[in-house]
Amino acid sequence: DYPDFDEEHGLLGNFEETEEQFEIERNEAEPLFLRGQTKLSVAMSPIKIVRNPDGSMQRAAMTQSALAKERRELQEQQQRAAME
């Protein structure tokens, strides 16, 4: 049905591959709408890490730790039972 279509490679055309060379020039100037917000204008300071023991991430971590411990204990019990 489609003479220019190949199951493995897709559309086959009589395309000539030409190699073109061009130069890209970067504009280092800060745009007006970003004035005062880019790393060129703001001294980057490290992010302060705050530990929140009552936060959702802390609760999730504690839950996962408890589940992992429970799983580990269950596996150890199964291994001991298999040895007996």
DSSP file with accessible surface (Angstrom, degrees, kcal/mol):
  #  RESIDUE AA STRUCTURE BP1 BP2  ACC     N-H-->O    O-->H-N    N-H-->O    O-->H-N    TCO  KAPPA ALPHA  PHI   PSI    X-CA   Y-CA   Z-CA
    1    1 A D              0   0  198      0, 0.0     0, 0.0     0, 0.0     0, 0.0   0.000 360.0 360.0 360.0 -44.6    0.0    0.0    0.0
    2    2 A Y    >   -     0   0  182      1,-0.1     3,-1.5     3,-0.1     0, 0.0  -0.906 360.0-172.7-117.3 104.1    2.7    2.5    1.0
    3    3 A P  T 3  S+     0   0  123      0, 0.0    -1,-0.1     0, 0.0     0, 0.0   0.773  86.9  52.7 -68.8 -22.2    5.9    2.1   -1.1
    4    4 A D  T 3  S+     0   0   88      7,-0.0     8,-5.2     2,-0.0     2,-0.5   0.208  93.1  92.7 -97.0  16.7    7.8    4.6    1.1
    5    5 A F  E <   -A   11   0A 101     -3,-1.5     2,-0.4     6,-0.3     6,-0.2  -0.929  51.2-171.5-116.7 132.6    7.0    2.8    4.3
    6    6 A D  E  >  -A   10   0A  53      4,-3.1     4,-2.4    -2,-0.5    -2,-0.0  -0.974  22.8-139.7-120.2 133.0    9.2    0.1    6.0
    7    7 A E  T  4 S+     0   0  169     -2,-0.4    -1,-0.1     1,-0.2     4,-0.1   0.875 102.8  39.2 -58.5 -38.6    7.9   -1.9    9.0
    8    8 A E  T  4 S+     0   0  157      1,-0.1    -1,-0.2     2,-0.1    -3,-0.0   0.894 129.4  25.2 -82.7 -39.3   11.3   -1.7   10.7
    9    9 A H  T  4 S-     0   0  130      1,-0.3     2,-0.3     3,-0.0    -2,-0.2   0.513  95.2-138.2-108.4  -7.6   12.5    1.8    9.9
   10   10 A G  E  <  +A    6   0A  21     -4,-2.4    -4,-3.1     2,-0.1    -1,-0.3  -0.611  67.0  17.1  88.6-143.9    9.2    3.7    9.4
   11   11 A L  E     -A    5   0A 126     -2,-0.3     2,-0.6    -6,-0.2    -6,-0.3  -0.478  66.3-159.7 -73.1 124.6    8.8    6.2    6.6
   12   12 A L        +     0   0   82     -8,-5.2     2,-0.3    -2,-0.3    -2,-0.1  -0.924  19.2 168.8-105.7 124.2   11.4    5.9    3.9
   13   13 A G        -     0   0   28     -2,-0.6     2,-1.7     2,-0.1    -8,-0.0  -0.845  48.6-104.4-128.0 169.1   11.9    8.9    1.7
   14   14 A N        +     0   0  165     -2,-0.3     2,-0.5     2,-0.0    -2,-0.0  -0.561  60.5 161.8 -90.5  69.1   14.3   10.1   -0.8
   15   15 A F        -     0   0  157     -2,-1.7     2,-0.5     2,-0.0    -2,-0.1  -0.797  33.7-142.2 -94.9 134.5   15.9   12.5    1.6
   16   16 A E        -     0   0  175     -2,-0.5     2,-0.7     2,-0.0    -2,-0.0  -0.828  15.3-137.1 -93.4 126.9   19.3   13.9    1.0
   17   17 A E        +     0   0  197     -2,-0.5     2,-0.4     2,-0.0    -2,-0.0  -0.775  27.8 179.8 -86.4 115.4   21.3   14.3    4.1
   18   18 A T        -     0   0  111     -2,-0.7     2,-0.6     2,-0.0    -2,-0.0  -0.916  21.1-139.6-115.3 143.5   23.1   17.6    4.1
   19   19 A E        -     0   0  181     -2,-0.4     2,-0.4     2,-0.0    -2,-0.0  -0.911  20.5-170.8-105.4 123.3   25.4   18.8    6.8
   20   20 A E        -     0   0  155     -2,-0.6     2,-0.4     2,-0.0    -2,-0.0  -0.942   9.5-151.3-117.1 136.6   25.1   22.5    7.6
   21   21 A Q        +     0   0  177     -2,-0.4     2,-0.3     2,-0.0    -2,-0.0  -0.883  24.7 159.8-107.2 137.8   27.4   24.4    9.9
   22   22 A F        -     0   0  153     -2,-0.4     2,-0.4     2,-0.0    -2,-0.0  -0.971  31.2-124.0-149.9 162.3   26.1   27.4   11.8
   23   23 A E        -     0   0  187     -2,-0.3     2,-0.5     2,-0.0    -2,-0.0  -0.874  13.0-151.2-112.1 144.4   27.1   29.4   14.8
   24   24 A I        -     0   0  139     -2,-0.4     2,-0.5     2,-0.0    -2,-0.0  -0.959   8.2-157.6-114.7 130.6   25.1   30.2   17.9
   25   25 A E        -     0   0  186     -2,-0.5     2,-0.3     2,-0.0    -2,-0.0  -0.923  11.4-142.0-110.9 123.2   25.7   33.4   19.8
   26   26 A R        -     0   0  192     -2,-0.5     2,-0.7     2,-0.0    -2,-0.0  -0.666   3.5-143.9 -85.7 140.9   24.6   33.5   23.4
   27   27 A N        -     0   0  138     -2,-0.3    -1,-0.0     1,-0.1    -2,-0.0  -0.892  15.2-176.0-102.6 108.7   23.1   36.6   24.9
   28   28 A E        +     0   0  115     -2,-0.7    -1,-0.1     2,-0.1     2,-0.1   0.511  44.9 116.0 -84.4  -4.2   24.4   36.9   28.5
   29   29 A A  S    S-     0   0   67      1,-0.1    -2,-0.1     0, 0.0     0, 0.0  -0.381  72.1-115.1 -68.9 142.9   22.3   39.9   29.3
   30   30 A E        -     0   0   49      1,-0.1    -1,-0.1    -2,-0.1     5,-0.1  -0.637  32.1-117.9 -79.7 128.3   19.6   39.5   31.9
   31   31 A P    >   -     0   0   53      0, 0.0     3,-1.1     0, 0.0     4,-0.2  -0.297  18.5-121.1 -65.0 151.4   16.1   40.0   30.6
   32   32 A L  G >  S+     0   0  131      1,-0.3     3,-1.4     2,-0.2    -2,-0.0   0.887 111.1  55.1 -60.7 -40.6   14.1   42.8   32.0
   33   33 A F  G 3  S+     0   0  162      1,-0.3    -1,-0.3     3,-0.0    -3,-0.0   0.689 111.9  44.8 -71.8 -13.5   11.3   40.6   33.3
   34   34 A L  G X> S+     0   0   55     -3,-1.1     3,-2.6     2,-0.0     4,-0.7   0.281  79.3 143.2-107.2   9.6   13.8   38.5   35.3
   35   35 A R  T <4 S+     0   0  155     -3,-1.4    -3,-0.1     1,-0.3     0, 0.0  -0.260  75.5   9.6 -56.0 125.2   15.7   41.4   36.7
   36   36 A G  T 34 S+     0   0   44      2,-0.0    -1,-0.3     1,-0.0    -4,-0.0   0.465 116.3  79.0  86.0   2.7   16.8   40.6   40.2
   37   37 A Q  T <4 S+     0   0  141     -3,-2.6    -2,-0.2     5,-0.0     2,-0.1   0.519  70.9  85.3-119.6  -8.6   15.8   37.0   40.0
   38   38 A T  S >X S-     0   0   32     -4,-0.7     4,-1.9     1,-0.1     3,-1.2  -0.457  87.8-106.2 -94.6 168.9   18.6   35.2   38.1
   39   39 A K  T 34 S+     0   0  172      1,-0.3     5,-0.2     2,-0.2    -1,-0.1   0.698 117.3  65.8 -68.2 -14.6   21.9   33.8   39.4
   40   40 A L  T 34 S+     0   0  120      1,-0.2    -1,-0.3     3,-0.1     3,-0.0   0.820 115.0  27.2 -71.4 -30.4   23.6   36.8   37.8
   41   41 A S  T <4 S+     0   0   55     -3,-1.2     2,-0.5     1,-0.1    -2,-0.2   0.616 112.8  67.2-109.2 -15.0   21.9   39.2   40.2
   42   42 A V  S  < S-     0   0   60     -4,-1.9     2,-0.7     3,-0.0    -1,-0.1  -0.929  76.8-130.3-112.2 129.2   21.2   37.1   43.3
   43   43 A A        -     0   0   94     -2,-0.5     2,-0.3     1,-0.1    -3,-0.1  -0.658  32.9-129.6 -75.0 115.8   23.9   35.8   45.5
   44   44 A M        -     0   0  148     -2,-0.7    -1,-0.1    -5,-0.2     3,-0.0  -0.539  26.7-170.8 -73.4 127.8   23.0   32.1   45.9
   45   45 A S        -     0   0   97     -2,-0.3     3,-0.1     1,-0.0    -3,-0.0  -0.887  32.1 -96.6-114.7 150.0   22.9   30.9   49.4
   46   46 A P        -     0   0  121      0, 0.0     2,-0.3     0, 0.0    -1,-0.0  -0.295  45.5-100.5 -64.8 150.3   22.5   27.3   50.4
   47   47 A I        -     0   0  159      1,-0.1     2,-0.5    -3,-0.0    -3,-0.0  -0.523  34.6-123.2 -72.9 132.8   19.1   26.1   51.3
   48   48 A K        -     0   0  180     -2,-0.3     2,-0.6    -3,-0.1    -1,-0.1  -0.655  21.0-141.6 -80.1 125.7   18.4   25.9   55.0
   49   49 A I        -     0   0  159     -2,-0.5     2,-0.5     2,-0.0    -1,-0.0  -0.784  17.6-166.6 -90.9 124.6   17.4   22.4   56.0
   50   50 A V        -     0   0  109     -2,-0.6     2,-0.6     2,-0.0    -2,-0.0  -0.938  12.0-143.8-115.1 129.8   14.7   22.4   58.6
   51   51 A R        -     0   0  193     -2,-0.5     3,-0.1     3,-0.0    -2,-0.0  -0.815  14.6-173.1 -94.6 124.5   13.8   19.3   60.5
   52   52 A N    >   -     0   0   94     -2,-0.6     3,-1.7     1,-0.1     6,-0.4  -0.885   7.2-171.0-118.3  99.2   10.1   19.0   61.3
   53   53 A P  T 3  S+     0   0   80      0, 0.0    -1,-0.1     0, 0.0    -2,-0.0   0.695  88.4  47.3 -66.7 -15.6    9.5   16.0   63.6
   54   54 A D  T 3  S+     0   0  129     -3,-0.1    -3,-0.0     4,-0.1    -2,-0.0   0.360  90.3 114.1-103.9   5.6    5.7   16.4   63.2
   55   55 A G  S <> S-     0   0   13     -3,-1.7     4,-2.2     1,-0.1     5,-0.2  -0.220  78.3-111.7 -78.6 167.1    5.7   16.8   59.4
   56   56 A S  H  > S+     0   0   79      1,-0.2     4,-2.5     2,-0.2     5,-0.2   0.865 116.4  53.9 -67.1 -35.6    4.2   14.5   56.9
   57   57 A M  H  > S+     0   0  156      2,-0.2     4,-2.4     1,-0.2    -1,-0.2   0.903 109.0  49.1 -66.0 -39.6    7.6   13.4   55.5
   58   58 A Q  H  > S+     0   0   54     -6,-0.4     4,-2.4     2,-0.2    -2,-0.2   0.918 111.6  48.9 -65.2 -42.8    8.8   12.5   59.0
   59   59 A R  H  X S+     0   0  147     -4,-2.2     4,-2.5     2,-0.2    -2,-0.2   0.918 111.7  49.4 -63.2 -41.9    5.6   10.5   59.6
   60   60 A A  H  X S+     0   0   51     -4,-2.5     4,-2.5     1,-0.2    -2,-0.2   0.911 111.1  49.6 -63.5 -41.3    6.0    8.7   56.3
   61   61 A A  H  X S+     0   0   49     -4,-2.4     4,-2.3     2,-0.2    -2,-0.2   0.914 111.7  48.1 -64.7 -42.2    9.7    7.9   57.1
   62   62 A M  H  X S+     0   0  112     -4,-2.4     4,-2.3     2,-0.2    -2,-0.2   0.912 111.7  50.2 -65.6 -40.3    8.8    6.5   60.5
   63   63 A T  H  X S+     0   0   78     -4,-2.5     4,-2.6     2,-0.2    -2,-0.2   0.935 111.6  47.8 -62.7 -45.6    6.0    4.4   59.0
   64   64 A Q  H  X S+     0   0  112     -4,-2.5     4,-2.6     1,-0.2    -2,-0.2   0.889 110.3  52.3 -64.8 -37.5    8.3    3.0   56.3
   65   65 A S  H  X S+     0   0   74     -4,-2.3     4,-2.3     2,-0.2    -1,-0.2   0.926 111.1  47.1 -63.1 -43.3   11.0    2.2   58.9
   66   66 A A  H  X S+     0   0   59     -4,-2.3     4,-2.5     2,-0.2    -2,-0.2   0.917 112.9  48.9 -65.6 -41.6    8.4    0.3   61.1
   67   67 A L  H  X S+     0   0   72     -4,-2.6     4,-2.6     2,-0.2    -2,-0.2   0.907 111.4  49.6 -64.5 -41.1    7.2   -1.6   58.0
   68   68 A A  H  X S+     0   0   33     -4,-2.6     4,-2.5     2,-0.2    -2,-0.2   0.914 111.6  48.7 -64.2 -41.6   10.7   -2.5   57.0
   69   69 A K  H  X S+     0   0  119     -4,-2.3     4,-2.5     2,-0.2    -2,-0.2   0.926 112.0  48.9 -64.2 -42.3   11.5   -3.7   60.5
   70   70 A E  H  X S+     0   0  126     -4,-2.5     4,-2.3     1,-0.2    -2,-0.2   0.919 112.0  48.5 -63.8 -43.4    8.3   -5.8   60.6
   71   71 A R  H  X S+     0   0  134     -4,-2.6     4,-2.4     2,-0.2    -1,-0.2   0.911 111.1  50.5 -62.2 -42.9    9.1   -7.3   57.2
   72   72 A R  H  X S+     0   0  132     -4,-2.5     4,-2.3     2,-0.2    -2,-0.2   0.924 111.0  48.1 -62.1 -44.8   12.7   -8.1   58.2
   73   73 A E  H  X S+     0   0   92     -4,-2.5     4,-2.3     1,-0.2    -1,-0.2   0.903 110.9  51.2 -63.6 -39.5   11.5   -9.8   61.4
   74   74 A L  H  X S+     0   0   89     -4,-2.3     4,-2.3     2,-0.2    -2,-0.2   0.919 110.1  49.2 -64.6 -41.8    8.9  -11.8   59.5
   75   75 A Q  H  X S+     0   0  110     -4,-2.4     4,-2.4     2,-0.2    -1,-0.2   0.905 110.1  51.1 -63.9 -40.8   11.5  -13.0   57.0
   76   76 A E  H  X S+     0   0   85     -4,-2.3     4,-2.5     1,-0.2    -1,-0.2   0.912 110.0  49.8 -63.8 -40.0   13.8  -14.0   59.9
   77   77 A Q  H  X S+     0   0  113     -4,-2.3     4,-2.5     2,-0.2    -2,-0.2   0.915 110.9  49.5 -64.2 -40.9   11.0  -16.0   61.5
   78   78 A Q  H  X S+     0   0  120     -4,-2.3     4,-2.1     2,-0.2    -2,-0.2   0.899 110.9  49.6 -65.6 -38.7   10.3  -17.8   58.2
   79   79 A Q  H  X S+     0   0  126     -4,-2.4     4,-1.6     2,-0.2    -2,-0.2   0.914 111.8  48.4 -66.5 -40.8   13.9  -18.6   57.7
   80   80 A R  H  X S+     0   0  137     -4,-2.5     4,-1.1     1,-0.2    -2,-0.2   0.908 111.9  49.6 -64.9 -39.7   14.1  -20.0   61.3
   81   81 A A  H  < S+     0   0   63     -4,-2.5    -1,-0.2     1,-0.2    -2,-0.2   0.871 109.2  52.4 -67.2 -35.4   11.0  -22.1   60.7
   82   82 A A  H  < S+     0   0   86     -4,-2.1    -1,-0.2     1,-0.2    -2,-0.2   0.831 107.0  53.1 -69.8 -29.9   12.4  -23.4   57.4
   83   83 A M  H  <        0   0  167     -4,-1.6    -1,-0.2    -5,-0.1    -2,-0.2   0.771 360.0 360.0 -74.7 -27.8   15.6  -24.5   59.2
   84   84 A E     <        0   0  195     -4,-1.1    -3,-0.0    -3,-0.2    -4,-0.0  -0.050 360.0 360.0 -78.5 360.0   13.7  -26.5   61.8
